[in-house]
Protein backbone atom coordinates (compact mmCIF):
# COMPACT_ATOMS: atom_id res chain seq x y z
CA UNK A 1 0.00 0.00 0.00
CA UNK A 2 1.56 3.28 -1.13
CA UNK A 3 -0.80 5.66 0.66
CA UNK A 4 -3.75 5.67 3.03
CA UNK A 5 -7.22 6.07 1.52
CA UNK A 6 -9.10 9.35 1.99
CA UNK A 7 -12.53 7.74 2.37
CA UNK A 8 -13.11 7.32 6.14
CA UNK A 9 -14.60 3.83 5.88
CA UNK A 10 -11.81 2.57 3.61
CA UNK A 11 -9.30 4.26 5.93
CA UNK A 12 -10.66 2.42 8.99
CA UNK A 13 -10.59 -0.86 7.10
CA UNK A 14 -7.05 -0.31 5.84
CA UNK A 15 -5.63 0.74 9.20
CA UNK A 16 -7.30 -2.14 11.02
CA UNK A 17 -6.04 -4.60 8.41
CA UNK A 18 -2.46 -3.33 8.57
CA UNK A 19 -2.46 -3.52 12.37
CA UNK A 20 -4.20 -6.91 12.48
CA UNK A 21 -1.91 -8.51 9.91
CA UNK A 22 1.19 -7.36 11.76
CA UNK A 23 2.48 -4.92 9.16
CA UNK A 24 2.77 -2.39 12.00
CA UNK A 25 2.76 -2.94 15.74
CA UNK A 26 1.27 0.45 16.72
CA UNK A 27 -0.90 3.15 15.22
CA UNK A 28 2.02 5.54 15.71
CA UNK A 29 4.41 3.43 13.63
CA UNK A 30 1.77 3.06 10.90
CA UNK A 31 1.17 6.82 10.83
CA UNK A 32 4.91 7.55 10.78
CA UNK A 33 5.30 5.26 7.77
CA UNK A 34 2.60 7.16 5.86
CA UNK A 35 3.75 10.59 7.11
CA UNK A 36 0.53 11.21 9.07
CA UNK A 37 -0.04 12.36 12.64
CA UNK A 38 -1.92 9.81 14.79
CA UNK A 39 -4.00 12.52 16.48
CA UNK A 40 -5.09 13.90 13.09
CA UNK A 41 -6.20 10.42 11.98
CA UNK A 42 -7.99 9.83 15.30
CA UNK A 43 -9.77 13.18 15.10
CA UNK A 44 -10.75 12.69 11.44
CA UNK A 45 -12.18 9.24 12.09
CA UNK A 46 -13.86 10.36 15.30
CA UNK A 47 -15.86 12.86 13.23
CA UNK A 48 -17.19 9.84 11.29
CA UNK A 49 -18.09 7.86 14.41
CA UNK A 50 -14.96 5.83 15.10
CA UNK A 51 -12.67 5.69 18.14
CA UNK A 52 -9.30 4.01 18.50
CA UNK A 53 -8.96 1.21 21.04
CA UNK A 54 -5.37 0.97 22.29
CA UNK A 55 -6.21 -2.38 23.91
CA UNK A 56 -7.54 -3.95 20.70
CA UNK A 57 -5.27 -1.96 18.38
CA UNK A 58 -8.13 -1.07 16.04
CA UNK A 59 -10.69 1.56 15.24
CA UNK A 60 -14.17 0.69 16.39
CA UNK A 61 -17.56 2.45 16.13
CA UNK A 62 -18.12 5.05 18.84
CA UNK A 63 -19.86 3.47 21.82
CA UNK A 64 -18.68 -0.08 21.12
CA UNK A 65 -17.56 -0.44 24.73
CA UNK A 66 -20.68 0.89 26.43
TORKOLKOL-93393 format. One record per atom (N, C-alpha, C): atom name; x, y, z negated. Coordinates in Angstrom, 2 decimals. Layout:
TORKOLKOL-93393
<rec><atomo>CA</atomo><xx>X</xx><yy>Y</yy><zz>Z</zz></rec>
...
***
This chain:
TORKOLKOL-93393
<rec><atomo>N</atomo><xx>0.86</xx><yy>-1.17</yy><zz>0.00</zz></rec>
<rec><atomo>CA</atomo><xx>0.00</xx><yy>0.00</yy><zz>0.00</zz></rec>
<rec><atomo>C</atomo><xx>0.91</xx><yy>1.23</yy><zz>0.00</zz></rec>
<rec><atomo>N</atomo><xx>0.71</xx><yy>2.09</yy><zz>0.99</zz></rec>
<rec><atomo>CA</atomo><xx>1.56</xx><yy>3.28</yy><zz>1.13</zz></rec>
<rec><atomo>C</atomo><xx>1.07</xx><yy>4.47</yy><zz>0.31</zz></rec>
<rec><atomo>N</atomo><xx>-0.24</xx><yy>4.54</yy><zz>0.10</zz></rec>
<rec><atomo>CA</atomo><xx>-0.80</xx><yy>5.66</yy><zz>-0.66</zz></rec>
<rec><atomo>C</atomo><xx>-2.09</xx><yy>5.20</yy><zz>-1.35</zz></rec>
<rec><atomo>N</atomo><xx>-2.50</xx><yy>5.98</yy><zz>-2.33</zz></rec>
<rec><atomo>CA</atomo><xx>-3.75</xx><yy>5.67</yy><zz>-3.03</zz></rec>
<rec><atomo>C</atomo><xx>-4.92</xx><yy>6.25</yy><zz>-2.27</zz></rec>
<rec><atomo>N</atomo><xx>-6.04</xx><yy>5.55</yy><zz>-2.23</zz></rec>
<rec><atomo>CA</atomo><xx>-7.22</xx><yy>6.07</yy><zz>-1.52</zz></rec>
<rec><atomo>C</atomo><xx>-7.78</xx><yy>7.32</yy><zz>-2.20</zz></rec>
<rec><atomo>N</atomo><xx>-8.46</xx><yy>8.15</yy><zz>-1.45</zz></rec>
<rec><atomo>CA</atomo><xx>-9.10</xx><yy>9.35</yy><zz>-1.99</zz></rec>
<rec><atomo>C</atomo><xx>-10.49</xx><yy>9.05</yy><zz>-2.54</zz></rec>
<rec><atomo>N</atomo><xx>-11.19</xx><yy>8.11</yy><zz>-1.93</zz></rec>
<rec><atomo>CA</atomo><xx>-12.53</xx><yy>7.74</yy><zz>-2.37</zz></rec>
<rec><atomo>C</atomo><xx>-12.44</xx><yy>7.19</yy><zz>-3.80</zz></rec>
<rec><atomo>N</atomo><xx>-13.24</xx><yy>7.73</yy><zz>-4.73</zz></rec>
<rec><atomo>CA</atomo><xx>-13.11</xx><yy>7.32</yy><zz>-6.14</zz></rec>
<rec><atomo>C</atomo><xx>-13.37</xx><yy>5.83</yy><zz>-6.38</zz></rec>
<rec><atomo>N</atomo><xx>-14.28</xx><yy>5.24</yy><zz>-5.66</zz></rec>
<rec><atomo>CA</atomo><xx>-14.60</xx><yy>3.83</yy><zz>-5.88</zz></rec>
<rec><atomo>C</atomo><xx>-13.50</xx><yy>2.92</yy><zz>-5.31</zz></rec>
<rec><atomo>N</atomo><xx>-12.95</xx><yy>3.31</yy><zz>-4.18</zz></rec>
<rec><atomo>CA</atomo><xx>-11.81</xx><yy>2.57</yy><zz>-3.61</zz></rec>
<rec><atomo>C</atomo><xx>-10.58</xx><yy>2.77</yy><zz>-4.49</zz></rec>
<rec><atomo>N</atomo><xx>-10.43</xx><yy>3.97</yy><zz>-5.06</zz></rec>
<rec><atomo>CA</atomo><xx>-9.30</xx><yy>4.26</yy><zz>-5.93</zz></rec>
<rec><atomo>C</atomo><xx>-9.34</xx><yy>3.38</yy><zz>-7.18</zz></rec>
<rec><atomo>N</atomo><xx>-10.51</xx><yy>3.28</yy><zz>-7.81</zz></rec>
<rec><atomo>CA</atomo><xx>-10.66</xx><yy>2.42</yy><zz>-8.99</zz></rec>
<rec><atomo>C</atomo><xx>-10.31</xx><yy>0.98</yy><zz>-8.62</zz></rec>
<rec><atomo>N</atomo><xx>-10.84</xx><yy>0.51</yy><zz>-7.53</zz></rec>
<rec><atomo>CA</atomo><xx>-10.59</xx><yy>-0.86</yy><zz>-7.10</zz></rec>
<rec><atomo>C</atomo><xx>-9.10</xx><yy>-1.09</yy><zz>-6.84</zz></rec>
<rec><atomo>N</atomo><xx>-8.46</xx><yy>-0.16</yy><zz>-6.17</zz></rec>
<rec><atomo>CA</atomo><xx>-7.05</xx><yy>-0.31</yy><zz>-5.84</zz></rec>
<rec><atomo>C</atomo><xx>-6.17</xx><yy>-0.29</yy><zz>-7.08</zz></rec>
<rec><atomo>N</atomo><xx>-6.42</xx><yy>0.66</yy><zz>-7.98</zz></rec>
<rec><atomo>CA</atomo><xx>-5.63</xx><yy>0.74</yy><zz>-9.20</zz></rec>
<rec><atomo>C</atomo><xx>-5.81</xx><yy>-0.52</yy><zz>-10.04</zz></rec>
<rec><atomo>N</atomo><xx>-7.05</xx><yy>-0.93</yy><zz>-10.22</zz></rec>
<rec><atomo>CA</atomo><xx>-7.30</xx><yy>-2.14</yy><zz>-11.02</zz></rec>
<rec><atomo>C</atomo><xx>-6.64</xx><yy>-3.37</yy><zz>-10.41</zz></rec>
<rec><atomo>N</atomo><xx>-6.67</xx><yy>-3.47</yy><zz>-9.09</zz></rec>
<rec><atomo>CA</atomo><xx>-6.04</xx><yy>-4.60</yy><zz>-8.41</zz></rec>
<rec><atomo>C</atomo><xx>-4.52</xx><yy>-4.58</yy><zz>-8.61</zz></rec>
<rec><atomo>N</atomo><xx>-3.91</xx><yy>-3.43</yy><zz>-8.43</zz></rec>
<rec><atomo>CA</atomo><xx>-2.46</xx><yy>-3.33</yy><zz>-8.57</zz></rec>
<rec><atomo>C</atomo><xx>-2.01</xx><yy>-3.64</yy><zz>-10.00</zz></rec>
<rec><atomo>N</atomo><xx>-2.79</xx><yy>-3.21</yy><zz>-10.98</zz></rec>
<rec><atomo>CA</atomo><xx>-2.46</xx><yy>-3.52</yy><zz>-12.37</zz></rec>
<rec><atomo>C</atomo><xx>-2.72</xx><yy>-4.99</yy><zz>-12.69</zz></rec>
<rec><atomo>N</atomo><xx>-3.83</xx><yy>-5.51</yy><zz>-12.22</zz></rec>
<rec><atomo>CA</atomo><xx>-4.20</xx><yy>-6.91</yy><zz>-12.48</zz></rec>
<rec><atomo>C</atomo><xx>-3.21</xx><yy>-7.88</yy><zz>-11.86</zz></rec>
<rec><atomo>N</atomo><xx>-2.80</xx><yy>-7.60</yy><zz>-10.63</zz></rec>
<rec><atomo>CA</atomo><xx>-1.91</xx><yy>-8.51</yy><zz>-9.91</zz></rec>
<rec><atomo>C</atomo><xx>-0.44</xx><yy>-8.37</yy><zz>-10.30</zz></rec>
<rec><atomo>N</atomo><xx>-0.17</xx><yy>-7.47</yy><zz>-11.24</zz></rec>
<rec><atomo>CA</atomo><xx>1.19</xx><yy>-7.36</yy><zz>-11.76</zz></rec>
<rec><atomo>C</atomo><xx>2.14</xx><yy>-6.52</yy><zz>-10.93</zz></rec>
<rec><atomo>N</atomo><xx>1.61</xx><yy>-5.80</yy><zz>-9.94</zz></rec>
<rec><atomo>CA</atomo><xx>2.48</xx><yy>-4.92</yy><zz>-9.16</zz></rec>
<rec><atomo>C</atomo><xx>3.10</xx><yy>-3.85</yy><zz>-10.05</zz></rec>
<rec><atomo>N</atomo><xx>2.32</xx><yy>-3.40</yy><zz>-11.05</zz></rec>
<rec><atomo>CA</atomo><xx>2.77</xx><yy>-2.39</yy><zz>-12.00</zz></rec>
<rec><atomo>C</atomo><xx>2.32</xx><yy>-2.83</yy><zz>-13.38</zz></rec>
<rec><atomo>N</atomo><xx>3.13</xx><yy>-2.51</yy><zz>-14.39</zz></rec>
<rec><atomo>CA</atomo><xx>2.76</xx><yy>-2.94</yy><zz>-15.74</zz></rec>
<rec><atomo>C</atomo><xx>2.00</xx><yy>-1.87</yy><zz>-16.52</zz></rec>
<rec><atomo>N</atomo><xx>2.02</xx><yy>-0.62</yy><zz>-16.06</zz></rec>
<rec><atomo>CA</atomo><xx>1.27</xx><yy>0.45</yy><zz>-16.72</zz></rec>
<rec><atomo>C</atomo><xx>0.69</xx><yy>1.39</yy><zz>-15.68</zz></rec>
<rec><atomo>N</atomo><xx>-0.33</xx><yy>2.13</yy><zz>-16.10</zz></rec>
<rec><atomo>CA</atomo><xx>-0.90</xx><yy>3.15</yy><zz>-15.22</zz></rec>
<rec><atomo>C</atomo><xx>0.14</xx><yy>4.21</yy><zz>-14.92</zz></rec>
<rec><atomo>N</atomo><xx>0.98</xx><yy>4.53</yy><zz>-15.90</zz></rec>
<rec><atomo>CA</atomo><xx>2.02</xx><yy>5.54</yy><zz>-15.71</zz></rec>
<rec><atomo>C</atomo><xx>3.02</xx><yy>5.14</yy><zz>-14.64</zz></rec>
<rec><atomo>N</atomo><xx>3.44</xx><yy>3.88</yy><zz>-14.64</zz></rec>
<rec><atomo>CA</atomo><xx>4.41</xx><yy>3.43</yy><zz>-13.63</zz></rec>
<rec><atomo>C</atomo><xx>3.76</xx><yy>3.41</yy><zz>-12.24</zz></rec>
<rec><atomo>N</atomo><xx>2.50</xx><yy>3.04</yy><zz>-12.18</zz></rec>
<rec><atomo>CA</atomo><xx>1.77</xx><yy>3.06</yy><zz>-10.90</zz></rec>
<rec><atomo>C</atomo><xx>1.69</xx><yy>4.49</yy><zz>-10.37</zz></rec>
<rec><atomo>N</atomo><xx>1.30</xx><yy>5.42</yy><zz>-11.24</zz></rec>
<rec><atomo>CA</atomo><xx>1.17</xx><yy>6.82</yy><zz>-10.83</zz></rec>
<rec><atomo>C</atomo><xx>2.52</xx><yy>7.40</yy><zz>-10.41</zz></rec>
<rec><atomo>N</atomo><xx>3.57</xx><yy>7.06</yy><zz>-11.13</zz></rec>
<rec><atomo>CA</atomo><xx>4.91</xx><yy>7.55</yy><zz>-10.78</zz></rec>
<rec><atomo>C</atomo><xx>5.30</xx><yy>7.06</yy><zz>-9.39</zz></rec>
<rec><atomo>N</atomo><xx>4.99</xx><yy>5.82</yy><zz>-9.08</zz></rec>
<rec><atomo>CA</atomo><xx>5.30</xx><yy>5.26</yy><zz>-7.77</zz></rec>
<rec><atomo>C</atomo><xx>4.60</xx><yy>6.01</yy><zz>-6.64</zz></rec>
<rec><atomo>N</atomo><xx>3.38</xx><yy>6.46</yy><zz>-6.89</zz></rec>
<rec><atomo>CA</atomo><xx>2.60</xx><yy>7.16</yy><zz>-5.86</zz></rec>
<rec><atomo>C</atomo><xx>2.65</xx><yy>8.68</yy><zz>-6.02</zz></rec>
<rec><atomo>N</atomo><xx>3.55</xx><yy>9.15</yy><zz>-6.88</zz></rec>
<rec><atomo>CA</atomo><xx>3.75</xx><yy>10.59</yy><zz>-7.11</zz></rec>
<rec><atomo>C</atomo><xx>2.46</xx><yy>11.29</yy><zz>-7.55</zz></rec>
<rec><atomo>N</atomo><xx>1.77</xx><yy>10.67</yy><zz>-8.50</zz></rec>
<rec><atomo>CA</atomo><xx>0.53</xx><yy>11.21</yy><zz>-9.07</zz></rec>
<rec><atomo>C</atomo><xx>0.69</xx><yy>11.32</yy><zz>-10.58</zz></rec>
<rec><atomo>N</atomo><xx>-0.04</xx><yy>12.23</yy><zz>-11.18</zz></rec>
<rec><atomo>CA</atomo><xx>-0.04</xx><yy>12.36</yy><zz>-12.64</zz></rec>
<rec><atomo>C</atomo><xx>-1.17</xx><yy>11.50</yy><zz>-13.22</zz></rec>
<rec><atomo>N</atomo><xx>-0.88</xx><yy>10.67</yy><zz>-14.21</zz></rec>
<rec><atomo>CA</atomo><xx>-1.92</xx><yy>9.81</yy><zz>-14.79</zz></rec>
<rec><atomo>C</atomo><xx>-3.13</xx><yy>10.60</yy><zz>-15.31</zz></rec>
<rec><atomo>N</atomo><xx>-2.89</xx><yy>11.74</yy><zz>-15.93</zz></rec>
<rec><atomo>CA</atomo><xx>-4.00</xx><yy>12.52</yy><zz>-16.48</zz></rec>
<rec><atomo>C</atomo><xx>-4.89</xx><yy>13.10</yy><zz>-15.37</zz></rec>
<rec><atomo>N</atomo><xx>-4.30</xx><yy>13.41</yy><zz>-14.23</zz></rec>
<rec><atomo>CA</atomo><xx>-5.09</xx><yy>13.90</yy><zz>-13.09</zz></rec>
<rec><atomo>C</atomo><xx>-5.98</xx><yy>12.78</yy><zz>-12.56</zz></rec>
<rec><atomo>N</atomo><xx>-5.42</xx><yy>11.59</yy><zz>-12.43</zz></rec>
<rec><atomo>CA</atomo><xx>-6.20</xx><yy>10.42</yy><zz>-11.98</zz></rec>
<rec><atomo>C</atomo><xx>-7.32</xx><yy>10.12</yy><zz>-12.98</zz></rec>
<rec><atomo>N</atomo><xx>-6.98</xx><yy>10.11</yy><zz>-14.27</zz></rec>
<rec><atomo>CA</atomo><xx>-7.99</xx><yy>9.83</yy><zz>-15.30</zz></rec>
<rec><atomo>C</atomo><xx>-9.11</xx><yy>10.85</yy><zz>-15.26</zz></rec>
<rec><atomo>N</atomo><xx>-8.76</xx><yy>12.12</yy><zz>-15.14</zz></rec>
<rec><atomo>CA</atomo><xx>-9.77</xx><yy>13.18</yy><zz>-15.10</zz></rec>
<rec><atomo>C</atomo><xx>-10.64</xx><yy>13.07</yy><zz>-13.84</zz></rec>
<rec><atomo>N</atomo><xx>-10.02</xx><yy>12.83</yy><zz>-12.70</zz></rec>
<rec><atomo>CA</atomo><xx>-10.75</xx><yy>12.69</yy><zz>-11.44</zz></rec>
<rec><atomo>C</atomo><xx>-11.75</xx><yy>11.54</yy><zz>-11.53</zz></rec>
<rec><atomo>N</atomo><xx>-11.29</xx><yy>10.39</yy><zz>-12.02</zz></rec>
<rec><atomo>CA</atomo><xx>-12.18</xx><yy>9.24</yy><zz>-12.09</zz></rec>
<rec><atomo>C</atomo><xx>-13.22</xx><yy>9.39</yy><zz>-13.20</zz></rec>
<rec><atomo>N</atomo><xx>-12.88</xx><yy>10.11</yy><zz>-14.24</zz></rec>
<rec><atomo>CA</atomo><xx>-13.86</xx><yy>10.36</yy><zz>-15.30</zz></rec>
<rec><atomo>C</atomo><xx>-15.05</xx><yy>11.16</yy><zz>-14.75</zz></rec>
<rec><atomo>N</atomo><xx>-14.78</xx><yy>12.07</yy><zz>-13.83</zz></rec>
<rec><atomo>CA</atomo><xx>-15.86</xx><yy>12.86</yy><zz>-13.23</zz></rec>
<rec><atomo>C</atomo><xx>-16.80</xx><yy>12.00</yy><zz>-12.38</zz></rec>
<rec><atomo>N</atomo><xx>-16.36</xx><yy>10.78</yy><zz>-12.04</zz></rec>
<rec><atomo>CA</atomo><xx>-17.19</xx><yy>9.84</yy><zz>-11.29</zz></rec>
<rec><atomo>C</atomo><xx>-17.71</xx><yy>8.70</yy><zz>-12.17</zz></rec>
<rec><atomo>N</atomo><xx>-17.51</xx><yy>8.84</yy><zz>-13.49</zz></rec>
<rec><atomo>CA</atomo><xx>-18.09</xx><yy>7.86</yy><zz>-14.41</zz></rec>
<rec><atomo>C</atomo><xx>-17.20</xx><yy>6.71</yy><zz>-14.81</zz></rec>
<rec><atomo>N</atomo><xx>-15.89</xx><yy>6.89</yy><zz>-14.72</zz></rec>
<rec><atomo>CA</atomo><xx>-14.96</xx><yy>5.83</yy><zz>-15.10</zz></rec>
<rec><atomo>C</atomo><xx>-14.01</xx><yy>6.31</yy><zz>-16.19</zz></rec>
<rec><atomo>N</atomo><xx>-13.67</xx><yy>5.41</yy><zz>-17.10</zz></rec>
<rec><atomo>CA</atomo><xx>-12.67</xx><yy>5.69</yy><zz>-18.14</zz></rec>
<rec><atomo>C</atomo><xx>-11.60</xx><yy>4.61</yy><zz>-18.07</zz></rec>
<rec><atomo>N</atomo><xx>-10.40</xx><yy>4.96</yy><zz>-18.51</zz></rec>
<rec><atomo>CA</atomo><xx>-9.30</xx><yy>4.01</yy><zz>-18.50</zz></rec>
<rec><atomo>C</atomo><xx>-9.21</xx><yy>3.32</yy><zz>-19.84</zz></rec>
<rec><atomo>N</atomo><xx>-9.15</xx><yy>2.01</yy><zz>-19.83</zz></rec>
<rec><atomo>CA</atomo><xx>-8.96</xx><yy>1.21</yy><zz>-21.04</zz></rec>
<rec><atomo>C</atomo><xx>-7.50</xx><yy>0.79</yy><zz>-21.11</zz></rec>
<rec><atomo>N</atomo><xx>-6.78</xx><yy>1.35</yy><zz>-22.09</zz></rec>
<rec><atomo>CA</atomo><xx>-5.37</xx><yy>0.97</yy><zz>-22.29</zz></rec>
<rec><atomo>C</atomo><xx>-5.28</xx><yy>-0.52</yy><zz>-22.63</zz></rec>
<rec><atomo>N</atomo><xx>-6.22</xx><yy>-0.98</yy><zz>-23.46</zz></rec>
<rec><atomo>CA</atomo><xx>-6.21</xx><yy>-2.38</yy><zz>-23.91</zz></rec>
<rec><atomo>C</atomo><xx>-6.36</xx><yy>-3.35</yy><zz>-22.73</zz></rec>
<rec><atomo>N</atomo><xx>-7.29</xx><yy>-3.05</yy><zz>-21.83</zz></rec>
<rec><atomo>CA</atomo><xx>-7.54</xx><yy>-3.95</yy><zz>-20.70</zz></rec>
<rec><atomo>C</atomo><xx>-6.73</xx><yy>-3.59</yy><zz>-19.46</zz></rec>
<rec><atomo>N</atomo><xx>-6.06</xx><yy>-2.46</yy><zz>-19.52</zz></rec>
<rec><atomo>CA</atomo><xx>-5.27</xx><yy>-1.96</yy><zz>-18.38</zz></rec>
<rec><atomo>C</atomo><xx>-6.11</xx><yy>-1.89</yy><zz>-17.10</zz></rec>
<rec><atomo>N</atomo><xx>-7.28</xx><yy>-1.24</yy><zz>-17.22</zz></rec>
<rec><atomo>CA</atomo><xx>-8.13</xx><yy>-1.07</yy><zz>-16.04</zz></rec>
<rec><atomo>C</atomo><xx>-9.12</xx><yy>0.05</yy><zz>-16.27</zz></rec>
<rec><atomo>N</atomo><xx>-9.61</xx><yy>0.59</yy><zz>-15.16</zz></rec>
<rec><atomo>CA</atomo><xx>-10.69</xx><yy>1.56</yy><zz>-15.24</zz></rec>
<rec><atomo>C</atomo><xx>-12.00</xx><yy>0.82</yy><zz>-15.32</zz></rec>
<rec><atomo>N</atomo><xx>-12.86</xx><yy>1.31</yy><zz>-16.18</zz></rec>
<rec><atomo>CA</atomo><xx>-14.17</xx><yy>0.69</yy><zz>-16.39</zz></rec>
<rec><atomo>C</atomo><xx>-15.23</xx><yy>1.79</yy><zz>-16.32</zz></rec>
<rec><atomo>N</atomo><xx>-16.50</xx><yy>1.44</yy><zz>-16.09</zz></rec>
<rec><atomo>CA</atomo><xx>-17.56</xx><yy>2.45</yy><zz>-16.13</zz></rec>
<rec><atomo>C</atomo><xx>-17.66</xx><yy>3.07</yy><zz>-17.53</zz></rec>
<rec><atomo>N</atomo><xx>-17.94</xx><yy>4.35</yy><zz>-17.57</zz></rec>
<rec><atomo>CA</atomo><xx>-18.12</xx><yy>5.05</yy><zz>-18.84</zz></rec>
<rec><atomo>C</atomo><xx>-19.20</xx><yy>4.35</yy><zz>-19.66</zz></rec>
<rec><atomo>N</atomo><xx>-18.91</xx><yy>4.11</yy><zz>-20.94</zz></rec>
<rec><atomo>CA</atomo><xx>-19.86</xx><yy>3.47</yy><zz>-21.82</zz></rec>
<rec><atomo>C</atomo><xx>-19.77</xx><yy>1.96</yy><zz>-21.87</zz></rec>
<rec><atomo>N</atomo><xx>-18.80</xx><yy>1.38</yy><zz>-21.15</zz></rec>
<rec><atomo>CA</atomo><xx>-18.68</xx><yy>-0.08</yy><zz>-21.12</zz></rec>
<rec><atomo>C</atomo><xx>-18.48</xx><yy>-0.69</yy><zz>-22.49</zz></rec>
<rec><atomo>N</atomo><xx>-17.90</xx><yy>0.09</yy><zz>-23.40</zz></rec>
<rec><atomo>CA</atomo><xx>-17.56</xx><yy>-0.44</yy><zz>-24.73</zz></rec>
<rec><atomo>C</atomo><xx>-18.55</xx><yy>-0.07</yy><zz>-25.81</zz></rec>
<rec><atomo>N</atomo><xx>-19.68</xx><yy>0.47</yy><zz>-25.42</zz></rec>
<rec><atomo>CA</atomo><xx>-20.68</xx><yy>0.89</yy><zz>-26.43</zz></rec>
<rec><atomo>C</atomo><xx>-21.77</xx><yy>-0.14</yy><zz>-26.56</zz></rec>
***
